[in-house]
Amino acid sequence: MLPPVLDALPLTIGPWLDLAGLSVFSASGALAAIRRGQTIVTLCFFALITGVGGGTVRDLMIGAPVFWVHDSRAPAVCLGVALLIWMTPERWWRGAALDWFDAIGLAAYAVFGAAKALGQGVPPVPAILMGVITACVGGIIRDVLAGVPSIIMRPEIYVTAAALAAALFVGLLAIGLRVEVAAAVAAVAGFALRAAAIRWKLALPAYRSAR
């Protein structure tokens, strides 16, 4: 029997994990707009839709109130991050900054999404899937809006890292680990896998039709 996650998750861990994922995903959205040479309005839109996209789909699927509609901190963080990036030098964000921000958000949101689903009474396996949806959908929307190939359509390890974080979190809870410890271990594991994929171009084997 899994513990009531949202009740057990300390207030010093849960909201901060949520806001951490939100802020770095927002940054990745703003950076995607910067790469397309867009305006501050587009930066703010990309930051918002990337930050809240996965959590919105999750909340609608599990029948929970959509989080950012009822918590002004969420859109404020997204817009604040967009403005911060707009005001900083472009040279700060060259290279793989978007990928690394996205990796941090992926790990944090996979764990938080699974935790929220468990707290709403969702069984373990669907809760893991909710973690994956929370972690991946915002990035997919960002890529589609930016007109670039979606990360989910590329063979590099991405969804797998989110699935690892969410599944490990639920599994560690099931064997009795403290919630905050399970969250930290799972988030680090998910980030480490995604970081390895970025660093060494790790990818899952693609399907090859019979000749």
N, C-alpha and C positions, 0 to 999 in steps of 0.2 A: 504494500500500500504506500503510495507516494504521499508526502506531507502536503498540507495546503500551502502551495508555494508562495503565493503573494502575501500571505499572512506571515510565513516564516522568513521570507526574504527581508533582511533588516532594511529599514528606511535609508540607512546610509549607503546601502549597496544598490538596491533596486532602481530608484530614480536616477542615480548617477550613472548606472550602466545604460539606462534608457537614453539619457541626455548625451552620454559619450557617443553612442551609436548614431544618434540623431545629428550631432554636430559634425562628425567626420563624414557621414553620408551627405550632409548638406554641402560640406566643402567639396566633395567629389562632384556634386552636381554643378556647383559654381565654377569649378575648374573646367568641366566639360564645356560650359558656355564660354569661358575665356578662350578656350582653344578654337572656338568658332568665331571669335571676334565680336561677341554680342554686347548689348547694352547692359546697364545696371538693372533694368527691369527684367531682362531675360535671365541675368544671373540670379536674381531673387526668386524668379519662378522656378528655375532649375534646382536651386537649393531646396526650395520648399517641396517640390514634387518628388525629388530624390529622397529627402529626409523622411517624409511621411508616407510615401507610396506603399511600401511593404506593410507597415503597421496598419494602414487604413484597410487594405485588403484582408489582413488577418482579423481585425476587429469585426468587419462585416461578416466574415465566414464563421466566427465563433459566437456571434450574437452579442458582442460587447459594444458599449458606446465608443464611437470613433475617438481615439485618445486626444488628438490635437484640436478637435472641436470643443472639448471640455477643459482643456489645459492650455492657457495662453502662453506658457513657457515654451511649448514645442514650436509654434510658428515664430515666436520671438527669437529663439535660438537659430532657426533656419535663416531668417532674414538678417540677423546679426552676423552670422558667419559669412553670408554673401557680401555684406557691406565691408567686413574686415578684409576679405580677399580682394574686393574691388579697390580698396585703398592702399594695398601693399604692392611692392614692385613685382613686375611680371617675372623677373629672374628668380624669385623665391619659389616659383611653382613650375619650373621647367623639369624635364625628365619624367620620372615615374611617380611624381607626387600624387596624381589622381589615383593610381593603382594602390599606393600605400594607404591613403586615406580610406579607400574603398575596402581594403583588407581589414582594417581596424573596425570599421562599421559592420562589415560582414560578420565578424566573430562576435561582437557585442550584441548585435541584433538577433543573431541566431539563438543565443542563449536567452535573451530577454523575451523573444517571441515565444519560445517553448515554455518559459516560466509563466507568461501571462495566460497561455492556453491552458496549462495545467491548473492554474488558479481559477479558471472559469469552468473547471470540471471536464475538460477535454481529456480523453484517454491518452496514454503515453505515445502510441504510434502517430495518431493524428496531431498530437502536440509537437512532435518532432517535425512533422511536415509544416506546421504553422511557423516553427522557428525558421525553416528554410524559406518559406514564403516571405516572412518578415525581412529576412536578410537579403533576398535576391530581387524582389519585385521592383524596389525603388531604382536599383541599378539598371534593370531591364528597361524601365520607362525612360530613364535618363538617356540611355544609348539610342533608343528609338527616336526620341525627340531631337537628339543631336545628329541624327542621320548617320550613325556609325554602326557597324555590325554588332549586334547585341552580344554581350559576354556569354550568354547562355547558348549561343550558336557557334561558339568557338570551343575547340577541344581542351583548352587549358583548364586546370583544376580550379573550380570556382564554387559551383553548387555543392560539390563533394566536401569542400571545406566547411560550408555552412551546415551540411548534414552531419559532419563529424562533431561540430560544436554542439548542435542541438541534441544529437543522440547521446553523446557523452554526458551532457548535463543531466538528461533524464535518467540515463543508466546509473550515474553516480548517486543520484537521489534515491533510486530504487534499492541500492545496497546500503543506504543509511548514512551517506556522507552529509555533513552540514551543508545547507543550501549555499552559503556564501563561498565555501570551499569548492563545491561542485561547479558553481558559476565561474569562478576564477580559473580552475583547471580546464574546463571546457572551452572558455573563451581563448585562453592561451593556445590550446591545441588547435583550434580552428584557425587562429591567426598564423600559427607556425606552418600549417599545411599550405595556406594561401601564400604566405611569404616565400616558402620554398618553391612554389609554382611560379611566382614572379621572378625569383632570383635565378632559378635553373630551367625555366620554361617547361616545367612539368606539365604533362597533358595525359588524359586518358586515351586509350587506343580508339581510333575512329572506326566505324563500321566499313567493311570492305565487301562489296558484292562479289559473289562467286564468278569466276571467269569461265 
